[in-house]
C-alpha cells in the first residue's frame, strides 16, 4: 500500500519502490510483449508509474521504452516541469542494479 500521506507536490517514494519491484518482477513479460502487444505494456507501466508522481495529472506522465539485442531503454519526459525533472532523476537512481545492467533510463524534456 502506498503512503497516503505523501505531500501532493512531492514524489511518492514508496510508489517508486513498488514501481521498480513490479518492473523487475515483470521484466521478461515487458520484453516479450513490447513489440506485438506494446499498448498493453504501456498501460501496465502507466498503472504503476503514475502513483509515483501524485502532483501530476496522469495524462501528463509520458514515457517510451524499447528493448533490442539484450538492451532496454526507458525514456522519461519531464515536459519542462522542474518537479518531474528532479523526481525523474530520483526514480532513475532508484533503479535496481539488476535492471541497470540491461536498461538505461534517460530523461528528456
Backbone as JSON Lines, residues from 0, in Angstrom:
{"i":0,"aa":"X","n":[0.85,-1.18,0.0],"ca":[0.0,0.0,0.0],"c":[0.89,1.23,0.0]}
{"i":1,"aa":"X","n":[0.51,2.19,-0.8],"ca":[1.31,3.4,-0.91],"c":[1.02,4.35,0.24]}
{"i":2,"aa":"X","n":[1.98,5.18,0.51],"ca":[1.85,6.17,1.57],"c":[0.76,7.18,1.2]}
{"i":3,"aa":"X","n":[-0.33,7.11,1.89],"ca":[-1.44,8.02,1.61],"c":[-1.16,9.43,2.11]}
{"i":4,"aa":"X","n":[-0.11,9.59,2.88],"ca":[0.2,10.89,3.46],"c":[1.32,11.61,2.72]}
{"i":5,"aa":"X","n":[1.7,11.11,1.56],"ca":[2.72,11.8,0.77],"c":[2.16,13.18,0.4]}
{"i":6,"aa":"X","n":[3.01,14.16,0.48],"ca":[2.56,15.51,0.14],"c":[2.22,15.58,-1.34]}
{"i":7,"aa":"X","n":[1.21,16.35,-1.63],"ca":[0.71,16.43,-3.0],"c":[1.79,16.88,-4.0]}
{"i":8,"aa":"X","n":[2.69,17.74,-3.61],"ca":[3.72,18.24,-4.51],"c":[5.01,17.46,-4.48]}
{"i":9,"aa":"X","n":[5.0,16.31,-3.84],"ca":[6.23,15.53,-3.71],"c":[6.06,14.15,-4.35]}
{"i":10,"aa":"X","n":[7.19,13.61,-4.74],"ca":[7.24,12.26,-5.28],"c":[6.86,11.26,-4.2]}
{"i":11,"aa":"X","n":[6.14,10.22,-4.57],"ca":[5.79,9.16,-3.63],"c":[6.87,8.08,-3.75]}
{"i":12,"aa":"X","n":[7.83,8.08,-2.82],"ca":[8.96,7.16,-2.91],"c":[8.54,5.71,-2.68]}
{"i":13,"aa":"X","n":[7.5,5.49,-1.9],"ca":[7.01,4.12,-1.72],"c":[6.45,3.59,-3.04]}
{"i":14,"aa":"X","n":[5.75,4.44,-3.77],"ca":[5.23,4.04,-5.08],"c":[6.38,3.82,-6.06]}
{"i":15,"aa":"X","n":[7.45,4.62,-5.94],"ca":[8.62,4.44,-6.81],"c":[9.29,3.09,-6.54]}
{"i":16,"aa":"X","n":[9.43,2.74,-5.27],"ca":[10.0,1.43,-4.94],"c":[9.11,0.31,-5.48]}
{"i":17,"aa":"X","n":[7.79,0.47,-5.33],"ca":[6.85,-0.54,-5.83],"c":[6.92,-0.63,-7.36]}
{"i":18,"aa":"X","n":[7.1,0.51,-8.03],"ca":[7.24,0.51,-9.49],"c":[8.42,-0.35,-9.91]}
{"i":19,"aa":"X","n":[9.59,-0.1,-9.29],"ca":[10.77,-0.85,-9.69],"c":[10.65,-2.33,-9.31]}
{"i":20,"aa":"X","n":[10.03,-2.63,-8.2],"ca":[9.79,-4.03,-7.84],"c":[8.92,-4.7,-8.9]}
{"i":21,"aa":"X","n":[7.84,-4.02,-9.3],"ca":[6.96,-4.55,-10.32],"c":[7.71,-4.73,-11.64]}
{"i":22,"aa":"X","n":[8.47,-3.71,-12.03],"ca":[9.2,-3.74,-13.3],"c":[10.18,-4.91,-13.31]}
{"i":23,"aa":"X","n":[10.9,-5.08,-12.24],"ca":[11.88,-6.16,-12.14],"c":[11.2,-7.53,-12.22]}
{"i":24,"aa":"X","n":[10.11,-7.67,-11.5],"ca":[9.36,-8.94,-11.48],"c":[8.76,-9.25,-12.86]}
{"i":25,"aa":"X","n":[8.37,-8.22,-13.6],"ca":[7.69,-8.4,-14.88],"c":[8.56,-8.07,-16.09]}
{"i":26,"aa":"X","n":[9.85,-7.96,-15.87],"ca":[10.75,-7.56,-16.95],"c":[10.61,-8.46,-18.18]}
{"i":27,"aa":"X","n":[10.6,-9.76,-17.99],"ca":[10.52,-10.66,-19.15],"c":[9.2,-10.48,-19.9]}
{"i":28,"aa":"X","n":[8.11,-10.29,-19.17],"ca":[6.82,-10.04,-19.81],"c":[6.88,-8.74,-20.61]}
{"i":29,"aa":"X","n":[7.5,-7.7,-20.05],"ca":[7.64,-6.42,-20.73],"c":[8.42,-6.6,-22.03]}
{"i":30,"aa":"X","n":[9.53,-7.32,-21.96],"ca":[10.36,-7.56,-23.14],"c":[9.59,-8.37,-24.18]}
{"i":31,"aa":"X","n":[8.99,-9.47,-23.74],"ca":[8.3,-10.38,-24.66],"c":[7.11,-9.72,-25.35]}
{"i":32,"aa":"X","n":[6.46,-8.79,-24.7],"ca":[5.23,-8.2,-25.24],"c":[5.4,-6.8,-25.81]}
{"i":33,"aa":"X","n":[6.57,-6.23,-25.7],"ca":[6.75,-4.84,-26.11],"c":[6.57,-4.63,-27.62]}
{"i":34,"aa":"X","n":[6.87,-5.64,-28.43],"ca":[6.73,-5.48,-29.87],"c":[5.3,-5.7,-30.35]}
{"i":35,"aa":"X","n":[4.72,-6.83,-29.99],"ca":[3.41,-7.18,-30.53],"c":[2.24,-6.63,-29.7]}
{"i":36,"aa":"X","n":[2.42,-6.49,-28.41],"ca":[1.36,-6.0,-27.53],"c":[1.83,-4.76,-26.77]}
{"i":37,"aa":"X","n":[2.5,-3.89,-27.48],"ca":[3.11,-2.72,-26.86],"c":[2.14,-1.85,-26.08]}
{"i":38,"aa":"X","n":[0.93,-1.68,-26.59],"ca":[-0.04,-0.83,-25.89],"c":[-0.42,-1.43,-24.54]}
{"i":39,"aa":"X","n":[-0.54,-2.77,-24.48],"ca":[-0.84,-3.42,-23.2],"c":[0.27,-3.18,-22.19]}
{"i":40,"aa":"X","n":[1.5,-3.22,-22.67],"ca":[2.65,-2.98,-21.8],"c":[2.65,-1.54,-21.32]}
{"i":41,"aa":"X","n":[2.37,-0.61,-22.21],"ca":[2.31,0.81,-21.85],"c":[1.27,1.03,-20.76]}
{"i":42,"aa":"X","n":[0.09,0.43,-20.91],"ca":[-0.96,0.61,-19.9],"c":[-0.53,0.05,-18.55]}
{"i":43,"aa":"X","n":[0.13,-1.1,-18.57],"ca":[0.6,-1.69,-17.3],"c":[1.66,-0.82,-16.65]}
{"i":44,"aa":"X","n":[2.62,-0.36,-17.44],"ca":[3.66,0.52,-16.89],"c":[3.01,1.79,-16.35]}
{"i":45,"aa":"X","n":[2.1,2.35,-17.12],"ca":[1.41,3.57,-16.72],"c":[0.71,3.39,-15.37]}
{"i":46,"aa":"X","n":[0.05,2.26,-15.2],"ca":[-0.66,1.98,-13.95],"c":[0.28,1.98,-12.75]}
{"i":47,"aa":"X","n":[1.53,1.6,-12.97],"ca":[2.49,1.51,-11.87],"c":[3.36,2.76,-11.69]}
{"i":48,"aa":"X","n":[3.49,3.55,-12.75],"ca":[4.35,4.73,-12.63],"c":[3.57,5.99,-12.24]}
{"i":49,"aa":"X","n":[2.31,6.09,-12.6],"ca":[1.51,7.28,-12.29],"c":[1.48,7.58,-10.79]}
{"i":50,"aa":"X","n":[1.31,6.6,-9.9],"ca":[1.27,6.9,-8.46],"c":[2.58,7.49,-7.9]}
{"i":51,"aa":"X","n":[3.66,7.35,-8.66],"ca":[4.94,7.91,-8.21],"c":[4.89,9.44,-8.19]}
{"i":52,"aa":"X","n":[4.08,10.01,-9.04],"ca":[4.02,11.46,-9.22],"c":[2.61,11.97,-8.93]}
{"i":53,"aa":"X","n":[2.18,11.98,-7.68],"ca":[0.8,12.33,-7.34],"c":[0.43,13.78,-7.67]}
{"i":54,"aa":"X","n":[1.41,14.62,-7.9],"ca":[1.16,16.03,-8.18],"c":[0.88,16.29,-9.66]}
{"i":55,"aa":"X","n":[1.01,15.26,-10.49],"ca":[0.8,15.43,-11.93],"c":[-0.47,14.71,-12.38]}
{"i":56,"aa":"X","n":[-1.23,15.32,-13.28],"ca":[-2.35,14.58,-13.88],"c":[-1.78,13.37,-14.64]}
{"i":57,"aa":"X","n":[-2.45,12.25,-14.55],"ca":[-1.88,11.03,-15.13],"c":[-1.62,11.14,-16.62]}
{"i":58,"aa":"X","n":[-2.39,11.95,-17.33],"ca":[-2.16,12.1,-18.76],"c":[-0.88,12.89,-19.06]}
{"i":59,"aa":"X","n":[-0.28,13.53,-18.05],"ca":[0.95,14.28,-18.24],"c":[2.2,13.47,-17.95]}
{"i":60,"aa":"X","n":[2.05,12.2,-17.56],"ca":[3.2,11.34,-17.34],"c":[3.5,10.65,-18.67]}
{"i":61,"aa":"X","n":[4.63,11.01,-19.27],"ca":[4.97,10.48,-20.59],"c":[6.28,9.71,-20.54]}
{"i":62,"aa":"X","n":[6.28,8.58,-21.23],"ca":[7.47,7.74,-21.32],"c":[7.39,6.92,-22.6]}
{"i":63,"aa":"X","n":[8.54,6.41,-22.99],"ca":[8.65,5.45,-24.08],"c":[9.66,4.41,-23.64]}
{"i":64,"aa":"X","n":[9.61,3.25,-24.25],"ca":[10.58,2.23,-23.92],"c":[10.8,1.34,-25.14]}
{"i":65,"aa":"X","n":[11.9,0.66,-25.13],"ca":[12.19,-0.31,-26.18],"c":[13.23,-1.29,-25.68]}
{"i":66,"aa":"X","n":[13.27,-2.43,-26.3],"ca":[14.24,-3.46,-25.92],"c":[14.7,-4.17,-27.19]}
{"i":67,"aa":"X","n":[16.0,-4.07,-27.48],"ca":[16.58,-4.69,-28.66],"c":[17.96,-5.23,-28.34]}
{"i":68,"aa":"X","n":[18.22,-6.41,-28.86],"ca":[19.56,-7.01,-28.74],"c":[20.08,-7.04,-27.31]}
{"i":69,"aa":"X","n":[19.2,-7.36,-26.37],"ca":[19.62,-7.5,-24.98],"c":[19.78,-6.2,-24.21]}
{"i":70,"aa":"X","n":[19.38,-5.09,-24.8],"ca":[19.49,-3.79,-24.13],"c":[18.15,-3.06,-24.18]}
{"i":71,"aa":"X","n":[17.74,-2.56,-23.03],"ca":[16.49,-1.82,-22.95],"c":[16.74,-0.34,-22.71]}
{"i":72,"aa":"X","n":[15.83,0.46,-23.19],"ca":[15.87,1.9,-22.96],"c":[14.49,2.33,-22.45]}
{"i":73,"aa":"X","n":[14.5,3.07,-21.34],"ca":[13.28,3.64,-20.8],"c":[13.47,5.15,-20.84]}
{"i":74,"aa":"X","n":[12.67,5.82,-21.64],"ca":[12.76,7.27,-21.79],"c":[11.62,7.92,-21.02]}
{"i":75,"aa":"X","n":[11.98,8.83,-20.14],"ca":[11.02,9.54,-19.3],"c":[11.06,11.01,-19.68]}
{"i":76,"aa":"X","n":[9.9,11.63,-19.83],"ca":[9.82,13.03,-20.27],"c":[9.33,13.91,-19.12]}
{"i":77,"aa":"X","n":[10.11,14.94,-18.81],"ca":[9.72,15.84,-17.72],"c":[8.89,17.02,-18.19]}
{"i":78,"aa":"X","n":[8.83,17.25,-19.49],"ca":[7.95,18.27,-20.09],"c":[8.19,19.67,-19.53]}
{"i":79,"aa":"X","n":[9.42,19.93,-19.11],"ca":[9.76,21.24,-18.59],"c":[9.33,21.48,-17.15]}
{"i":80,"aa":"X","n":[8.74,20.49,-16.52],"ca":[8.3,20.62,-15.12],"c":[9.49,20.29,-14.21]}
{"i":81,"aa":"X","n":[9.89,21.27,-13.4],"ca":[11.07,21.09,-12.54],"c":[10.9,19.95,-11.54]}
{"i":82,"aa":"X","n":[9.68,19.74,-11.08],"ca":[9.45,18.63,-10.14],"c":[9.65,17.3,-10.83]}
{"i":83,"aa":"X","n":[9.13,17.16,-12.04],"ca":[9.31,15.91,-12.79],"c":[10.77,15.7,-13.16]}
{"i":84,"aa":"X","n":[11.48,16.78,-13.46],"ca":[12.9,16.68,-13.77],"c":[13.65,16.13,-12.55]}
{"i":85,"aa":"X","n":[13.39,16.74,-11.4],"ca":[14.03,16.31,-10.14],"c":[13.64,14.88,-9.8]}
{"i":86,"aa":"X","n":[12.35,14.6,-9.83],"ca":[11.87,13.29,-9.4],"c":[12.19,12.2,-10.41]}
{"i":87,"aa":"X","n":[12.3,12.56,-11.68],"ca":[12.75,11.6,-12.69],"c":[14.17,11.14,-12.39]}
{"i":88,"aa":"X","n":[15.02,12.08,-11.97],"ca":[16.4,11.73,-11.59],"c":[16.41,10.82,-10.36]}
{"i":89,"aa":"X","n":[15.53,11.1,-9.41],"ca":[15.44,10.25,-8.22],"c":[14.98,8.85,-8.61]}
{"i":90,"aa":"X","n":[13.94,8.77,-9.45],"ca":[13.45,7.48,-9.91],"c":[14.55,6.71,-10.64]}
{"i":91,"aa":"X","n":[15.28,7.4,-11.47],"ca":[16.4,6.78,-12.18],"c":[17.41,6.2,-11.2]}
{"i":92,"aa":"X","n":[17.72,6.95,-10.16],"ca":[18.68,6.5,-9.15],"c":[18.18,5.33,-8.32]}
{"i":93,"aa":"X","n":[16.89,5.12,-8.31],"ca":[16.3,4.02,-7.54],"c":[16.24,2.71,-8.33]}
{"i":94,"aa":"X","n":[16.58,2.77,-9.63],"ca":[16.53,1.56,-10.46],"c":[17.45,0.5,-9.86]}
{"i":95,"aa":"X","n":[16.94,-0.71,-9.66],"ca":[17.77,-1.78,-9.11],"c":[18.95,-2.09,-10.04]}
{"i":96,"aa":"X","n":[20.07,-2.46,-9.44],"ca":[21.26,-2.8,-10.21],"c":[20.99,-3.9,-11.22]}
{"i":97,"aa":"X","n":[20.15,-4.85,-10.84],"ca":[19.86,-5.96,-11.76],"c":[19.22,-5.45,-13.05]}
{"i":98,"aa":"X","n":[18.45,-4.38,-12.98],"ca":[17.86,-3.79,-14.18],"c":[18.85,-2.85,-14.87]}
{"i":99,"aa":"X","n":[19.61,-2.11,-14.1],"ca":[20.54,-1.12,-14.65],"c":[21.61,-1.77,-15.54]}
{"i":100,"aa":"X","n":[21.85,-3.05,-15.34],"ca":[22.83,-3.74,-16.19],"c":[22.27,-4.03,-17.58]}
{"i":101,"aa":"X","n":[20.94,-3.95,-17.74],"ca":[20.3,-4.25,-19.03],"c":[19.49,-3.09,-19.59]}
{"i":102,"aa":"X","n":[19.16,-2.11,-18.77],"ca":[18.31,-1.0,-19.18],"c":[19.01,0.33,-18.9]}
{"i":103,"aa":"X","n":[18.79,1.3,-19.77],"ca":[19.19,2.67,-19.47],"c":[17.9,3.47,-19.24]}
{"i":104,"aa":"X","n":[17.98,4.42,-18.33],"ca":[16.87,5.28,-18.0],"c":[17.29,6.68,-18.41]}
{"i":105,"aa":"X","n":[16.64,7.22,-19.41],"ca":[17.01,8.53,-19.93],"c":[15.88,9.52,-19.67]}
{"i":106,"aa":"X","n":[16.26,10.76,-19.41],"ca":[15.28,11.81,-19.11],"c":[15.37,12.9,-20.16]}
{"i":107,"aa":"X","n":[14.23,13.25,-20.73],"ca":[14.17,14.26,-21.79],"c":[13.09,15.29,-21.46]}
{"i":108,"aa":"X","n":[13.23,16.44,-22.08],"ca":[12.2,17.47,-21.93],"c":[11.07,17.12,-22.84]}
